[in-house]
Amino acid sequence: MSLEELVERVAGEIVRARWPVALTGAGVSTESGIPDFRGPQGLWRKYDPNEFTYSSFMEDPARYWRRHMEIFAGLSGVKPNPSHYALARLEELGRLKCLITQNVDGLHQRAGSRNVVEFHGSLSQAKCLRCGSLYPMEEVEARVRAGEIPPKCGCGGILKPNVVFFEEPIPFEALSRAQAEALRCDLMLVAGTSASVYPAAELPYLAKFGRSPLYFPGLEPVVKDRPAVIVEVNLNPTQLTDTIADYSLLGKTGEILPKIVERVEGLLKG
């Protein structure tokens, strides 16, 4: 089936869906110039992932903040790309009820998406590990540049980016909301993610079957009353491609998602 035929079919599925949701990953933001983590040019090719564990941060927060300034400083100047705007437009059209993102860059919100679950937190803020106060990241980064390293809260507590580090659990509210949306949806658009990192990787399976394969090894999944249609848009094949994906559109999300939205608009008008 050609890409054009796939776009047409997927657009029809989105128009017919009663509760469509999206799950996005790093591949949606790479076209904005933000590197992914596990790709050929990903951050883990250059940096040791062990530097981004919670225990490593607590051992030497100053070391982390020096690395943070090298990698993440200036993220507020990055602009959304057509992928982000396409998903925001789907929400505006009423054809996307919720967007679950593994990204921490805030680009979906800058593009106009409103109902966003930030599964791994957000780099837009830093959080005090003692009292929980939140600070704008731009302010914190300015203090680090001025020599305050590690930066501290007014109470004296260490500030940490308000994102999930390795060894940390997914925040309960984000996890429960994401799982609820996956169980409720009848279509999940999986864009720019390999869908291989848990617990986010369980969400397409919850949408399809109502059960995660991770927690029930060796058991057949329980089929939902209405299994969700799984649509993946990704540069390369993933573990979903030949397993549970109903439609796999391979290519840049910034090229494919706008085409899908254009056809959705056409169908809604027609």
N, C-alpha and C positions, 0 to 999 in steps of 0.2 A: 504494500500500500504506500502511495506517495505521501510526502509530507503534507501536501495540500489536502489530500483526502483525510489524513489523520486530523488535521486542524479542523476541517469541516465536521467530522464526527465528534471530536472533543467539544467543539463549540455547542453542538446540539445537546450533548450530555450535560454541559454546564447550564444551559437554558432550562432543561427539564428537571434538573436536580432541585430538591426541596431545601437541602441544607448542605451546600458545598463549602468546604474549608480548604485551606492550603497549608502545606508544610514546606518551609524553605531552609536552604543551607548556604554555605559559603559561596557556591557557584553562582548565586544570584548577585553577589556583591563584587566578584572578581572583575566584572566589566566596569566597575567604578574605580578600579585600581587598587582594591584591597586584596592582598594575597590570601589564598586559602591556606589550610593547615597541612593537608595530607597529599596535595597534588604534586606533580613533578617540580613545580617552582614554589611549593608550599613552605610555610614557616618552619615546619619540623625538619626540612632539609638543611636549614641554616642554624636553627636553635634547638637546644636540648629540651624536650617536653618536660623533663624533670624539674626544670627551672620554674615551671608554672604549676607546681603542686602547692597545696595549702601548707604542707609541712615545710617546703622550701621557703615559702613566703614568710612564715613565722620564724624560721631560723635566721633569716637575714632580709628584712623588708627593704632595707636600703638597696641591696643588690637587685631585688625585683624592680624597684622604681627606676633604677638606672636603665634596666632592660626595657621597661615600659616606655620610657622616653625615646628610646632608640627605635622601637617598633610602632607604637600606637599614638605618639604625640601628634597633634594636628588632625586627628580623625574628624573633628568637627568641620573641617574644610572640604571633606569629600562630598561629592554630590551624588544623588540617586541616579540610576540609569534606567533605560526603558523597561527593564524587568520590574523594578519597583513601581513605576508609574502604571504599568499594565495591571498589576495586582490591586493597586489603589483604585483604578478605574472599575475593576470587577466589583469591588466593594461598593463603590458609588452607584453602580447599576443594580445593586441588590443581588448580585450573583456570586458573592463571597461573604459568608457569615462571620468567618474568623480566620485570622492568619497566625499560624504558629511558626515562629522563626527560631532557628538555632543561632542566628547571627546576633552580635552584640553591638553593632554599629549604629543602630537607630535610623537607618536609611529608609526603612519602610514607612515609619512615621513622618519623616521629612517629605516623602513622596505623597503623603495624604492618607495612608492607611490609618484607621482609627481603632478597630477591634483587633489588637495585636497582643499575642502572648509571647513574651520574651523568655524563652525556655531556659536560656543560659544567662539571663541578666542583661545589663547594659553598661557599656563603657562610658556612658554620658555622665555617670555619677561615681563618686567614691563614698564608701561607707565606713564609719568608725566601728572598729571591732569591740569597743568597750560600751558605748552608749547607743549605737545604731544610727547616729545622725548622718544625714546625706549631704554631700557637697557637690556642686557642679564640677565636672572633671576639668574643664578649662581653667577654673580657679586653682584647683589642686596642682595641675601641671605647671601653672605659672609660679606657684610656690616652690615646686621642685627645681625649676629653672633658676630660681633666685637662691637656691642652696639649701632649702629645707628638705632634707632627705634622711629618713623617710618623713613624709608629711604627717602632721598630727591634728587631731580634733582639739577643740577648745577644752575638752575634759582631760586631754593628755593621751587619749587612745590613739593607736596607729590607724591610719586610713588605708583601706584596701579597695581596689576597683570593685564595683558592685556587680561582679560577674562570678560565675561558677568556675572555680579552679578545679584541677584534677584533685581527687580525694574528697571533694565537697559534694553533698547531695543536691539534687535539683530542688529549688525552693518549693515547698508544699503547694502554695497557691498556683504557681505556674504548672507544676506537674498535674495537679488535679484538674485544672481547667483544660489543659491539653488533652488529657485522657477522656474527659467528658465530651469534648468536641469531637474527638476521634470516634467515640462510640455512637455519638448522635448523627454524624454526617452520613450522607448517602453518596457523596463524591469527595475524594481527596486528591487535590492537585499537589504533587510532590515535585518541587522545583529546585534544581541546583544543589542537590545533596546525594551522597552515595547511599544514604539510608543504612549505614553500617555501624553507627555509634549509638549505643544504648545509654539511656532509655528512650531517646528520641526515635530510634530505629523501630521501636515497637509500635509506634502510632499508626503506620499504614496497616499493620496486622490487626490492631484493634479496630480500625475502620472496616477492614474486610471481613474479619472473623469474629470480632468481639473478644479476642483473647490474644495475649502475647506469646509467641513461641519460646521466648526466653525463660519464662517462669514455669512453663509446663513441658519440659523436654520429654519427648516420647509419647505425648498424648495428642490425639487429633483435636484441632481447634473446634470450638463450638461456633456454629454458623449463626450469624446475626439474622434476624427476621428479614432485614433488607441489607445484604452485603453492599458495602460502598464500592462504587466504581473508582479504581485507582488509575490516575493519570500521572505519568512521570515525564518531566521535561528536564533533560540533563545532557551535558556535553558528551558523556560516555555511558555505556551500559552499566547498570548497577545490579545488586542482588535482587532487585524487584523486577528487572526487565524480563527475565524468563520464568518468574515465579508467580507473583500476584498482580503485576501490572496489567490492566486491561488495555491500556494504550501507552506506548513508549515513543516519545518524540525526541530524537537525539539531535542536539545542536545547541547553539548558544541560547540561553534563556532570554536574553535581550532581543533576540530576533524572533523567537517562536512565540513567546507570551503575547507580544503586541499583535501578532497575526491572529491568535486565538481570540483576543479581546475584540479585534475588528470584526471578526465573524459573529461573535456573540452579539455585538451591537447591531449588526445587520439582521440577524435572526429576530432580535427583540423588536426591531422596527417593522420587520416583514410580517 
